[in-house]
């Protein structure tokens, strides 16, 4: 194992410990979602500082990481900083009782720090070990990343606009824009951009295991912490279930406008 990894782990541990201190002060464990993106900036900057020789691809990966992470942190921070604790974390707080002070640290903040190290494998490898100049493979990876980032950002903006200006008793569920082709376009975009990042990191290092990062985030979002929790929240909502009957859960279904297929 590259000794630089230990410095990355230490830097991330310090960062998540400080983040837990802020969450404890605010009495809001849900703030961990705001700090998620920043953890990858810590990983990228630490990796770059530890690199013996810096090439263009490393700056590229740093820029990709920071653009994604800052957008996500600002989006979640604007939405959650002044709000009460998210329902998922309230349930944990109630379940843990008096043990919440240490379980919040180990089961949420340190656990997410560990997940960052797995998901962030393309960032770690890409900033520490990248070699050679950029080529078409890097551009392909950047394109996939850019599509994912655009998908995620557009979905968040569309949902924010809907909640502010359109949601009502008669129109309770977001059904247009990217939300018309998948029920979770923000999660799909998030997964897609990590596959693009991994392509760039792999091209510079030859380390095939960087793809464990996007695989991990895809599985987490689709089957563990993303889609399942939100789907369970609306399982008894008739309007949402009607929307779910006609819209894919994760991978978008692209159709021409006005085109319909009838199955018998």
C-alpha positions as CSV (number, residue, x, y, z in Angstrom):
1,X,0.0,0.0,0.0
2,X,1.2,3.5,-0.9
3,X,2.3,5.2,2.4
4,X,0.5,8.4,1.2
5,X,-2.8,6.6,1.9
6,X,-2.2,6.8,5.6
7,X,-1.9,10.6,5.3
8,X,-5.2,10.7,3.4
9,X,-6.9,8.6,6.0
10,X,-5.6,10.8,8.8
11,X,-6.7,14.0,7.1
12,X,-10.1,12.6,6.5
13,X,-10.4,11.4,10.1
14,X,-9.6,14.9,11.4
15,X,-12.1,16.5,9.0
16,X,-15.0,14.1,9.9
17,X,-14.2,14.6,13.7
18,X,-14.5,18.3,13.2
19,X,-17.7,17.9,11.2
20,X,-19.1,15.8,14.1
21,X,-18.3,18.6,16.5
22,X,-20.3,21.0,14.4
23,X,-23.2,18.6,14.1
24,X,-23.2,18.1,17.9
25,X,-23.2,21.9,18.5
26,X,-26.1,22.2,16.1
27,X,-27.8,19.1,17.5
28,X,-28.3,17.9,13.9
29,X,-26.7,14.7,12.8
30,X,-28.1,15.3,9.3
31,X,-25.4,17.9,8.7
32,X,-23.2,15.0,7.8
33,X,-24.8,15.3,4.3
34,X,-23.4,18.8,3.9
35,X,-19.9,17.6,4.9
36,X,-20.0,14.6,2.5
37,X,-18.7,16.6,-0.5
38,X,-16.1,18.4,1.5
39,X,-14.5,15.1,2.5
40,X,-13.6,14.4,-1.1
41,X,-12.0,17.8,-1.4
42,X,-9.8,16.9,1.6
43,X,-8.9,13.6,-0.1
44,X,-8.1,15.3,-3.4
45,X,-6.0,18.1,-1.9
46,X,-4.1,15.8,0.4
47,X,-3.4,13.3,-2.4
48,X,-2.1,16.1,-4.7
49,X,0.2,17.5,-2.0
50,X,1.6,14.0,-1.4
51,X,2.3,13.4,-5.1
52,X,6.0,13.4,-6.1
53,X,5.2,14.8,-9.5
54,X,2.1,16.6,-10.6
55,X,0.7,16.2,-14.2
56,X,-2.2,17.8,-15.9
57,X,-4.5,14.8,-15.2
58,X,-4.1,15.3,-11.5
59,X,-5.2,18.9,-11.8
60,X,-8.1,17.7,-13.9
61,X,-9.3,15.3,-11.2
62,X,-8.9,17.9,-8.5
63,X,-11.0,20.3,-10.5
64,X,-13.7,17.7,-11.2
65,X,-13.8,16.8,-7.6
66,X,-14.1,20.4,-6.3
67,X,-16.7,21.4,-8.9
68,X,-18.9,18.5,-7.9
69,X,-18.3,18.7,-4.1
70,X,-18.8,22.5,-3.8
71,X,-22.0,22.4,-5.8
72,X,-23.4,19.5,-3.7
73,X,-22.3,21.1,-0.4
74,X,-23.9,24.4,-1.3
75,X,-27.1,22.8,-2.5
76,X,-27.5,20.7,0.6
77,X,-26.2,23.4,2.9
78,X,-28.7,26.0,1.6
79,X,-31.5,23.5,2.1
80,X,-30.5,21.9,5.5
81,X,-28.3,24.2,7.6
82,X,-31.1,26.1,9.3
83,X,-33.7,23.3,9.2
84,X,-34.4,20.6,11.8
85,X,-32.9,17.2,11.7
86,X,-33.8,15.1,8.7
87,X,-36.3,12.3,9.4
88,X,-33.7,9.6,8.8
89,X,-31.4,10.9,11.5
90,X,-34.3,11.7,13.9
91,X,-35.2,8.0,13.7
92,X,-31.6,7.1,14.5
93,X,-31.5,9.5,17.4
94,X,-34.7,8.1,18.9
95,X,-33.5,4.5,18.4
96,X,-30.1,5.1,20.0
97,X,-31.3,7.1,23.0
98,X,-28.5,8.0,25.4
99,X,-25.9,6.3,23.2
100,X,-26.4,8.8,20.4
101,X,-23.4,10.8,21.5
102,X,-21.0,8.1,20.5
103,X,-23.1,6.2,17.9
104,X,-23.6,9.3,16.0
105,X,-19.8,9.7,15.7
106,X,-19.0,6.1,14.9
107,X,-22.1,4.9,13.1
108,X,-22.6,8.0,11.0
109,X,-19.6,10.3,10.7
110,X,-16.7,7.7,10.9
111,X,-18.8,5.3,8.8
112,X,-19.3,7.9,6.1
113,X,-15.6,8.7,6.3
114,X,-14.9,5.1,5.6
115,X,-17.3,5.1,2.7
116,X,-15.6,8.2,1.3
117,X,-12.3,6.3,1.1
118,X,-14.0,3.6,-1.0
119,X,-16.1,5.8,-3.2
120,X,-13.2,8.2,-3.5
121,X,-10.7,5.6,-4.8
122,X,-10.7,7.4,-8.2
123,X,-9.7,10.6,-6.5
124,X,-7.1,9.0,-4.3
125,X,-5.4,7.1,-7.1
126,X,-5.9,9.9,-9.6
127,X,-4.3,12.6,-7.5
128,X,-1.4,10.4,-6.2
129,X,-0.4,8.1,-9.0
130,X,-1.5,9.7,-12.4
131,X,1.0,9.5,-15.2
132,X,1.4,10.5,-18.8
133,X,-0.5,13.2,-20.8
134,X,-4.2,13.4,-21.4
135,X,-5.7,11.5,-24.4
136,X,-9.1,10.6,-25.8
137,X,-9.9,8.2,-23.0
138,X,-9.6,11.0,-20.5
139,X,-11.9,13.2,-22.6
140,X,-14.5,10.3,-22.7
141,X,-14.3,10.0,-18.9
142,X,-14.7,13.8,-18.5
143,X,-17.7,13.7,-20.8
144,X,-19.4,11.0,-18.7
145,X,-18.6,13.0,-15.5
146,X,-20.0,16.2,-17.1
147,X,-23.2,14.5,-18.1
148,X,-23.6,13.1,-14.6
149,X,-22.9,16.5,-13.0
150,X,-25.3,18.3,-15.3
151,X,-28.0,15.6,-14.7
152,X,-27.6,15.9,-11.0
153,X,-27.6,19.7,-10.9
154,X,-30.5,20.1,-13.3
155,X,-32.6,17.6,-11.3
156,X,-31.9,19.4,-8.0
157,X,-32.8,22.8,-9.6
158,X,-36.0,21.4,-11.1
159,X,-37.1,19.9,-7.8
160,X,-36.3,23.1,-5.9
161,X,-38.4,25.1,-8.3
162,X,-41.3,22.7,-8.1
163,X,-41.3,22.7,-4.3
164,X,-41.2,26.5,-4.2
165,X,-43.7,27.4,-7.0
166,X,-45.7,24.4,-8.2
167,X,-46.4,21.9,-5.5
168,X,-50.0,21.9,-4.2
169,X,-52.7,19.5,-3.0
170,X,-53.7,19.0,-6.6
171,X,-50.1,18.7,-7.8
172,X,-48.2,16.9,-5.0
173,X,-45.5,15.0,-7.0
174,X,-42.8,16.3,-9.3
175,X,-43.4,14.7,-12.7
176,X,-41.8,16.8,-15.4
177,X,-38.2,17.5,-16.6
178,X,-35.7,14.8,-15.7
179,X,-38.2,13.6,-13.1
180,X,-40.4,12.3,-15.9
181,X,-37.8,9.8,-17.0
182,X,-36.6,8.5,-13.7
183,X,-37.9,8.9,-10.1
184,X,-34.4,9.7,-8.8
185,X,-32.5,11.6,-11.5
186,X,-30.2,13.3,-8.9
187,X,-29.0,9.9,-7.6
188,X,-28.5,8.6,-11.2
189,X,-26.4,11.7,-12.0
190,X,-24.4,11.2,-8.9
191,X,-23.6,7.6,-9.8
192,X,-22.8,8.5,-13.4
193,X,-20.3,11.2,-12.6
194,X,-18.3,8.8,-10.4
195,X,-18.0,6.3,-13.3
196,X,-16.6,9.2,-15.4
197,X,-14.1,10.1,-12.7
198,X,-13.0,6.4,-12.5
199,X,-12.4,6.3,-16.2
200,X,-10.0,9.2,-16.0
201,X,-8.2,7.8,-12.9
202,X,-7.9,4.4,-14.5
203,X,-6.4,5.8,-17.7
204,X,-3.7,7.5,-15.7
205,X,-2.8,4.7,-13.3
206,X,-3.9,1.4,-14.8
207,X,-5.4,0.5,-11.4
208,X,-8.6,-1.4,-12.4
209,X,-9.8,-1.4,-8.8
210,X,-10.6,2.3,-8.9
211,X,-13.9,1.1,-10.4
212,X,-14.8,-0.2,-6.9
213,X,-15.6,3.5,-6.1
214,X,-18.4,4.1,-8.6
215,X,-19.7,0.6,-8.1
216,X,-20.0,1.3,-4.3
217,X,-21.8,4.6,-4.7
218,X,-24.1,3.1,-7.3
219,X,-25.1,0.2,-5.1
220,X,-25.4,2.5,-2.0
221,X,-27.7,5.0,-3.8
222,X,-29.8,2.3,-5.5
223,X,-30.1,-0.3,-2.8
224,X,-29.1,1.0,0.6
225,X,-29.1,4.7,1.6
226,X,-30.7,6.6,-1.2
227,X,-33.6,5.2,-3.2
228,X,-34.9,2.6,-0.7
229,X,-35.3,5.2,2.1
230,X,-37.2,7.7,0.0
231,X,-39.3,5.0,-1.6
232,X,-40.3,3.6,1.8
233,X,-41.3,7.1,2.9
234,X,-43.9,7.4,0.2
235,X,-45.1,3.7,0.0
236,X,-48.5,4.7,1.3
237,X,-48.8,7.9,-0.8
238,X,-51.3,7.2,-3.6
239,X,-50.1,10.1,-5.8
240,X,-46.5,9.0,-5.6
241,X,-47.4,5.4,-6.3
242,X,-49.3,6.4,-9.4
243,X,-46.1,8.3,-10.5
244,X,-44.0,5.2,-9.6
245,X,-46.2,3.0,-11.8
246,X,-45.2,4.9,-14.9
247,X,-41.6,6.1,-14.1
248,X,-38.4,4.0,-13.8
249,X,-36.9,4.0,-10.3
250,X,-33.3,4.8,-11.3
251,X,-32.0,4.3,-14.9
252,X,-33.8,6.9,-17.1
253,X,-36.2,5.7,-19.8
254,X,-35.8,7.9,-22.8
255,X,-38.8,8.3,-25.0
256,X,-39.8,10.5,-27.8
257,X,-42.3,13.2,-26.8
258,X,-45.8,11.9,-27.3
259,X,-44.6,8.3,-28.0
260,X,-46.3,5.6,-26.0
261,X,-46.0,1.9,-26.0
262,X,-49.0,-0.1,-24.9
263,X,-48.3,-3.5,-23.4
264,X,-51.0,-6.2,-23.4
